Amino acid sequence: MIKARVTVTLKNGVLDPQGKAIEGALGALGFDGVNQVRQGKVFDLVVETSDKAQAEEQIKAMCEKLLANTVIENYAISIA
């Protein structure tokens, strides 16, 4: 079995209202000097194979088809 982490973030230039809301909330809580907050999502997966290349291909397909909206999001795969 192979463990992997997929990190999905918005592409540069895509508006991030949730990030802006978090930035404002941090300021309201007294955390001054925090700027340009961007939010994202993380998926931890376990793929039942011992072949890293095969696992990476499967995870890439998962990202392209479901986990990331590749029009507005980037993704990064980290295999442990």
The first five atom37 places (N, CA, C, CB, O) and aatype in JSON, in Angstrom:
{
  "aatype": [12, 9, 11, 0, 1, 19, 16, 19, 16, 10, 11, 2, 7, 19, 10, 3, 14, 5, 7, 11, 0, 9, 6, 7, 0, 10, 7, 0, 10, 7, 13, 3, 7, 19, 2, 5, 19, 1, 5, 7, 11, 19, 13, 3, 10, 19, 19, 6, 16, 15, 3, 11, 0, 5, 0, 6, 6, 5, 9, 11, 0, 12, 4, 6, 11, 10, 10, 0, 2, 16, 19, 9, 6, 2, 18, 0, 9, 15, 9, 0],
  "atom_mask": [
    [1, 1, 1, 1, 1],
    [1, 1, 1, 1, 1],
    [1, 1, 1, 1, 1],
    [1, 1, 1, 1, 1],
    [1, 1, 1, 1, 1],
    [1, 1, 1, 1, 1],
    [1, 1, 1, 1, 1],
    [1, 1, 1, 1, 1],
    [1, 1, 1, 1, 1],
    [1, 1, 1, 1, 1],
    [1, 1, 1, 1, 1],
    [1, 1, 1, 1, 1],
    [1, 1, 1, 0, 1],
    [1, 1, 1, 1, 1],
    [1, 1, 1, 1, 1],
    [1, 1, 1, 1, 1],
    [1, 1, 1, 1, 1],
    [1, 1, 1, 1, 1],
    [1, 1, 1, 0, 1],
    [1, 1, 1, 1, 1],
    [1, 1, 1, 1, 1],
    [1, 1, 1, 1, 1],
    [1, 1, 1, 1, 1],
    [1, 1, 1, 0, 1],
    [1, 1, 1, 1, 1],
    [1, 1, 1, 1, 1],
    [1, 1, 1, 0, 1],
    [1, 1, 1, 1, 1],
    [1, 1, 1, 1, 1],
    [1, 1, 1, 0, 1],
    [1, 1, 1, 1, 1],
    [1, 1, 1, 1, 1],
    [1, 1, 1, 0, 1],
    [1, 1, 1, 1, 1],
    [1, 1, 1, 1, 1],
    [1, 1, 1, 1, 1],
    [1, 1, 1, 1, 1],
    [1, 1, 1, 1, 1],
    [1, 1, 1, 1, 1],
    [1, 1, 1, 0, 1],
    [1, 1, 1, 1, 1],
    [1, 1, 1, 1, 1],
    [1, 1, 1, 1, 1],
    [1, 1, 1, 1, 1],
    [1, 1, 1, 1, 1],
    [1, 1, 1, 1, 1],
    [1, 1, 1, 1, 1],
    [1, 1, 1, 1, 1],
    [1, 1, 1, 1, 1],
    [1, 1, 1, 1, 1],
    [1, 1, 1, 1, 1],
    [1, 1, 1, 1, 1],
    [1, 1, 1, 1, 1],
    [1, 1, 1, 1, 1],
    [1, 1, 1, 1, 1],
    [1, 1, 1, 1, 1],
    [1, 1, 1, 1, 1],
    [1, 1, 1, 1, 1],
    [1, 1, 1, 1, 1],
    [1, 1, 1, 1, 1],
    [1, 1, 1, 1, 1],
    [1, 1, 1, 1, 1],
    [1, 1, 1, 1, 1],
    [1, 1, 1, 1, 1],
    [1, 1, 1, 1, 1],
    [1, 1, 1, 1, 1],
    [1, 1, 1, 1, 1],
    [1, 1, 1, 1, 1],
    [1, 1, 1, 1, 1],
    [1, 1, 1, 1, 1],
    [1, 1, 1, 1, 1],
    [1, 1, 1, 1, 1],
    [1, 1, 1, 1, 1],
    [1, 1, 1, 1, 1],
    [1, 1, 1, 1, 1],
    [1, 1, 1, 1, 1],
    [1, 1, 1, 1, 1],
    [1, 1, 1, 1, 1],
    [1, 1, 1, 1, 1],
    [1, 1, 1, 1, 1]
  ],
  "atom_positions": [
    [[0.84, -1.18, 0.0], [0.0, 0.0, 0.0], [0.88, 1.24, 0.0], [-0.95, 0.0, 1.21], [1.93, 1.28, 0.64]],
    [[0.45, 2.25, -0.72], [1.2, 3.5, -0.83], [0.33, 4.63, -0.3], [1.63, 3.77, -2.31], [-0.83, 4.77, -0.67]],
    [[0.93, 5.43, 0.58], [0.25, 6.6, 1.12], [0.64, 7.82, 0.31], [0.59, 6.8, 2.63], [1.79, 7.98, -0.09]],
    [[-0.34, 8.66, 0.06], [-0.09, 9.86, -0.71], [-0.9, 11.02, -0.15], [-0.43, 9.64, -2.2], [-1.93, 10.83, 0.49]],
    [[-0.4, 12.22, -0.41], [-1.11, 13.44, -0.04], [-1.24, 14.29, -1.29], [-0.38, 14.23, 1.11], [-0.27, 14.52, -2.01]],
    [[-2.46, 14.74, -1.54], [-2.74, 15.64, -2.66], [-3.11, 17.0, -2.07], [-3.89, 15.08, -3.59], [-4.02, 17.1, -1.25]],
    [[-2.4, 18.03, -2.49], [-2.69, 19.39, -2.05], [-3.23, 20.16, -3.24], [-1.41, 20.09, -1.46], [-2.59, 20.24, -4.29]],
    [[-4.43, 20.71, -3.07], [-5.1, 21.44, -4.14], [-5.19, 22.91, -3.74], [-6.53, 20.85, -4.42], [-5.66, 23.23, -2.65]],
    [[-4.73, 23.79, -4.62], [-4.77, 25.23, -4.36], [-5.31, 25.96, -5.58], [-3.36, 25.77, -3.99], [-5.24, 25.46, -6.71]],
    [[-5.84, 27.14, -5.34], [-6.32, 27.95, -6.45], [-5.14, 28.47, -7.26], [-7.19, 29.12, -5.94], [-4.08, 28.78, -6.71]],
    [[-5.32, 28.57, -8.56], [-4.28, 29.13, -9.43], [-4.13, 30.62, -9.14], [-4.62, 28.89, -10.92], [-5.07, 31.28, -8.69]],
    [[-2.93, 31.13, -9.4], [-2.7, 32.57, -9.26], [-3.66, 33.32, -10.16], [-1.22, 32.94, -9.59], [-3.9, 32.92, -11.3]],
    [[-4.19, 34.4, -9.65], [-5.13, 35.2, -10.43], [-6.58, 34.84, -10.21], [0.0, 0.0, 0.0], [-7.46, 35.61, -10.6]],
    [[-6.84, 33.69, -9.59], [-8.22, 33.3, -9.3], [-8.6, 33.92, -7.96], [-8.38, 31.73, -9.27], [-7.88, 33.77, -6.97]],
    [[-9.73, 34.62, -7.92], [-10.18, 35.25, -6.69], [-10.44, 34.19, -5.62], [-11.45, 36.09, -6.94], [-10.93, 33.1, -5.91]],
    [[-10.09, 34.53, -4.37], [-10.23, 33.6, -3.25], [-11.0, 34.28, -2.12], [-8.84, 33.11, -2.76], [-10.38, 34.77, -1.17]],
    [[-12.33, 34.33, -2.21], [-13.11, 35.02, -1.17], [-12.96, 34.38, 0.21], [-14.57, 35.05, -1.55], [-12.98, 35.08, 1.22]],
    [[-12.81, 33.08, 0.27], [-12.63, 32.42, 1.56], [-11.29, 32.83, 2.18], [-12.71, 30.88, 1.41], [-11.21, 33.08, 3.39]],
    [[-10.24, 32.91, 1.38], [-8.95, 33.36, 1.86], [-9.03, 34.79, 2.38], [0.0, 0.0, 0.0], [-8.44, 35.11, 3.42]],
    [[-9.77, 35.66, 1.66], [-9.95, 37.04, 2.11], [-10.68, 37.09, 3.44], [-10.71, 37.86, 1.06], [-10.33, 37.88, 4.32]],
    [[-11.72, 36.25, 3.6], [-12.47, 36.2, 4.86], [-11.58, 35.74, 6.01], [-13.69, 35.27, 4.73], [-11.65, 36.28, 7.12]],
    [[-10.74, 34.75, 5.76], [-9.8, 34.27, 6.78], [-8.81, 35.36, 7.15], [-9.05, 33.01, 6.3], [-8.51, 35.58, 8.32]],
    [[-8.31, 36.06, 6.14], [-7.38, 37.16, 6.37], [-8.01, 38.23, 7.27], [-6.94, 37.79, 5.03], [-7.38, 38.71, 8.21]],
    [[-9.25, 38.59, 6.97], [-9.96, 39.58, 7.78], [-10.19, 39.09, 9.2], [0.0, 0.0, 0.0], [-10.03, 39.86, 10.16]],
    [[-10.56, 37.83, 9.35], [-10.81, 37.27, 10.69], [-9.52, 37.23, 11.5], [-11.41, 35.85, 10.57], [-9.55, 37.51, 12.7]],
    [[-8.4, 36.88, 10.87], [-7.12, 36.87, 11.59], [-6.77, 38.26, 12.09], [-6.0, 36.34, 10.68], [-6.31, 38.42, 13.22]],
    [[-7.0, 39.27, 11.25], [-6.75, 40.64, 11.67], [-7.63, 41.05, 12.84], [0.0, 0.0, 0.0], [-7.18, 41.71, 13.77]],
    [[-8.91, 40.64, 12.78], [-9.85, 40.96, 13.86], [-9.47, 40.27, 15.16], [-11.26, 40.57, 13.45], [-9.81, 40.76, 16.24]],
    [[-8.79, 39.15, 15.06], [-8.34, 38.41, 16.25], [-7.01, 38.91, 16.79], [-8.25, 36.94, 15.94], [-6.48, 38.37, 17.77]],
    [[-6.46, 39.94, 16.14], [-5.22, 40.53, 16.63], [-3.95, 40.02, 15.96], [0.0, 0.0, 0.0], [-2.85, 40.36, 16.4]],
    [[-4.09, 39.22, 14.94], [-2.92, 38.73, 14.21], [-2.61, 39.71, 13.07], [-3.16, 37.28, 13.65], [-2.99, 39.5, 11.92]],
    [[-1.9, 40.77, 13.44], [-1.58, 41.82, 12.46], [-0.47, 41.37, 11.53], [-1.18, 43.11, 13.18], [0.34, 40.51, 11.88]],
    [[-0.44, 41.95, 10.35], [0.63, 41.69, 9.41], [0.44, 40.43, 8.58], [0.0, 0.0, 0.0], [1.38, 40.0, 7.9]],
    [[-0.74, 39.82, 8.61], [-1.01, 38.64, 7.79], [-1.68, 39.12, 6.51], [-1.9, 37.58, 8.54], [-2.73, 39.76, 6.56]],
    [[-1.09, 38.81, 5.38], [-1.61, 39.28, 4.09], [-1.65, 38.15, 3.08], [-0.75, 40.43, 3.55], [-0.96, 37.14, 3.22]],
    [[-2.49, 38.34, 2.07], [-2.57, 37.45, 0.92], [-2.81, 35.99, 1.32], [-1.29, 37.55, 0.11], [-2.12, 35.08, 0.86]],
    [[-3.8, 35.77, 2.19], [-4.16, 34.42, 2.61], [-4.86, 33.72, 1.46], [-5.05, 34.44, 3.89], [-5.78, 34.27, 0.86]],
    [[-4.44, 32.51, 1.16], [-5.07, 31.67, 0.14], [-5.44, 30.36, 0.81], [-4.11, 31.43, -1.1], [-4.64, 29.79, 1.55]],
    [[-6.62, 29.88, 0.57], [-7.05, 28.62, 1.15], [-6.96, 27.52, 0.11], [-8.48, 28.73, 1.71], [-6.93, 27.78, -1.09]],
    [[-6.91, 26.29, 0.59], [-6.85, 25.14, -0.3], [-7.44, 23.93, 0.39], [0.0, 0.0, 0.0], [-8.15, 24.06, 1.39]],
    [[-7.15, 22.77, -0.13], [-7.64, 21.54, 0.49], [-6.59, 20.45, 0.35], [-8.97, 21.09, -0.15], [-5.76, 20.48, -0.56]],
    [[-6.64, 19.49, 1.27], [-5.67, 18.4, 1.3], [-6.44, 17.08, 1.34], [-4.71, 18.52, 2.53], [-7.42, 16.94, 2.07]],
    [[-5.99, 16.13, 0.54], [-6.55, 14.78, 0.54], [-5.44, 13.8, 0.88], [-7.19, 14.43, -0.85], [-4.39, 13.79, 0.23]],
    [[-5.65, 12.98, 1.9], [-4.73, 11.89, 2.22], [-5.33, 10.61, 1.69], [-4.47, 11.8, 3.77], [-6.48, 10.28, 1.98]],
    [[-4.56, 9.88, 0.9], [-5.05, 8.67, 0.23], [-4.14, 7.49, 0.52], [-5.15, 8.89, -1.3], [-2.94, 7.66, 0.74]],
    [[-4.71, 6.3, 0.52], [-3.94, 5.06, 0.56], [-4.36, 4.27, -0.68], [-4.19, 4.24, 1.9], [-5.54, 3.93, -0.85]],
    [[-3.39, 3.99, -1.54], [-3.64, 3.26, -2.78], [-3.1, 1.85, -2.61], [-2.98, 3.98, -4.01], [-1.95, 1.66, -2.21]],
    [[-3.91, 0.87, -2.89], [-3.53, -0.53, -2.68], [-2.72, -1.06, -3.86], [-4.77, -1.39, -2.47], [-3.21, -1.81, -4.7]],
    [[-1.46, -0.65, -3.89], [-0.5, -1.15, -4.85], [0.89, -0.94, -4.25], [-0.64, -0.41, -6.25], [1.06, -0.13, -3.35]],
    [[1.85, -1.67, -4.73], [3.23, -1.47, -4.26], [4.07, -0.74, -5.32], [3.88, -2.82, -3.9], [5.24, -0.44, -5.08]],
    [[3.47, -0.47, -6.46], [4.15, 0.2, -7.57], [3.92, 1.71, -7.48], [3.64, -0.35, -8.93], [2.81, 2.18, -7.73]],
    [[4.96, 2.47, -7.12], [4.83, 3.92, -6.95], [4.39, 4.62, -8.23], [6.14, 4.5, -6.48], [3.56, 5.53, -8.19]],
    [[4.95, 4.21, -9.35], [4.59, 4.85, -10.62], [3.11, 4.63, -10.94], [5.47, 4.3, -11.76], [2.43, 5.55, -11.39]],
    [[2.64, 3.42, -10.7], [1.23, 3.12, -10.95], [0.34, 3.93, -10.01], [0.95, 1.6, -10.77], [-0.69, 4.46, -10.42]],
    [[0.74, 4.02, -8.74], [-0.03, 4.8, -7.77], [-0.09, 6.26, -8.19], [0.58, 4.68, -6.37], [-1.15, 6.89, -8.13]],
    [[1.05, 6.81, -8.61], [1.08, 8.21, -9.02], [0.19, 8.45, -10.23], [2.51, 8.63, -9.33], [-0.49, 9.48, -10.3]],
    [[0.18, 7.53, -11.18], [-0.7, 7.67, -12.35], [-2.17, 7.62, -11.94], [-0.4, 6.56, -13.37], [-2.98, 8.4, -12.45]],
    [[-2.51, 6.71, -11.03], [-3.9, 6.62, -10.56], [-4.32, 7.9, -9.85], [-4.06, 5.41, -9.61], [-5.41, 8.41, -10.07]],
    [[-3.44, 8.41, -9.0], [-3.77, 9.62, -8.24], [-3.88, 10.82, -9.17], [-2.71, 9.88, -7.16], [-4.75, 11.67, -8.98]],
    [[-3.01, 10.89, -10.16], [-3.11, 11.97, -11.14], [-4.46, 11.93, -11.85], [-1.95, 11.88, -12.17], [-5.09, 12.96, -12.06]],
    [[-4.9, 10.74, -12.23], [-6.2, 10.59, -12.87], [-7.33, 11.01, -11.92], [-6.41, 9.13, -13.34], [-8.31, 11.62, -12.35]],
    [[-7.2, 10.67, -10.64], [-8.21, 11.08, -9.65], [-8.28, 12.6, -9.57], [-7.87, 10.49, -8.26], [-9.37, 13.17, -9.49]],
    [[-7.13, 13.24, -9.59], [-7.08, 14.71, -9.53], [-7.73, 15.33, -10.75], [-5.64, 15.2, -9.4], [-8.52, 16.26, -10.65]],
    [[-7.39, 14.8, -11.91], [-7.92, 15.34, -13.17], [-9.43, 15.15, -13.29], [-7.22, 14.68, -14.35], [-10.11, 16.0, -13.87]],
    [[-9.95, 14.05, -12.74], [-11.37, 13.73, -12.91], [-12.25, 14.21, -11.76], [-11.53, 12.26, -13.06], [-13.44, 14.45, -11.97]],
    [[-11.69, 14.35, -10.54], [-12.56, 14.64, -9.41], [-11.97, 15.58, -8.36], [-12.92, 13.37, -8.75], [-12.64, 16.54, -7.95]],
    [[-10.76, 15.33, -7.92], [-10.24, 16.04, -6.75], [-9.93, 17.51, -7.0], [-9.01, 15.36, -6.27], [-10.01, 18.31, -6.07]],
    [[-9.59, 17.87, -8.21], [-9.25, 19.27, -8.53], [-10.03, 19.73, -9.76], [-7.72, 19.42, -8.77], [-10.24, 18.97, -10.7]],
    [[-10.44, 20.97, -9.72], [-11.02, 21.61, -10.9], [-9.85, 22.26, -11.62], [-12.16, 22.67, -10.53], [-9.45, 23.38, -11.28]],
    [[-9.3, 21.57, -12.59], [-8.04, 22.01, -13.2], [-8.16, 23.31, -14.0], [-7.53, 20.94, -14.11], [-7.14, 23.86, -14.43]],
    [[-9.36, 23.81, -14.19], [-9.53, 25.11, -14.84], [-9.06, 26.21, -13.89], [-11.01, 25.33, -15.26], [-8.44, 27.18, -14.33]],
    [[-9.35, 26.07, -12.6], [-9.02, 27.13, -11.64], [-8.09, 26.67, -10.51], [-10.28, 27.68, -11.04], [-7.68, 27.48, -9.68]],
    [[-7.76, 25.37, -10.48], [-6.95, 24.86, -9.37], [-5.71, 24.11, -9.87], [-7.78, 23.93, -8.5], [-5.72, 23.5, -10.94]],
    [[-4.65, 24.19, -9.07], [-3.46, 23.38, -9.26], [-3.47, 22.27, -8.21], [-2.15, 24.25, -9.16], [-4.13, 22.39, -7.17]],
    [[-2.74, 21.2, -8.48], [-2.61, 20.17, -7.47], [-1.17, 19.67, -7.44], [-3.59, 19.01, -7.73], [-0.45, 19.71, -8.44]],
    [[-0.78, 19.19, -6.27], [0.56, 18.61, -6.08], [0.38, 17.27, -5.38], [1.5, 19.57, -5.25], [-0.4, 17.15, -4.44]],
    [[1.11, 16.27, -5.84], [1.04, 14.92, -5.28], [2.34, 14.64, -4.55], [0.78, 13.85, -6.39], [3.43, 14.82, -5.09]],
    [[2.2, 14.18, -3.32], [3.36, 13.78, -2.53], [3.16, 12.33, -2.09], [3.56, 14.73, -1.28], [2.2, 12.01, -1.39]],
    [[4.06, 11.47, -2.51], [3.94, 10.04, -2.17], [4.95, 9.7, -1.08], [4.16, 9.14, -3.43], [6.14, 10.01, -1.19]],
    [[4.45, 9.05, -0.04], [5.3, 8.68, 1.09], [5.88, 7.28, 0.9], [4.5, 8.75, 2.41], [6.62, 6.79, 1.76]]
  ]
}
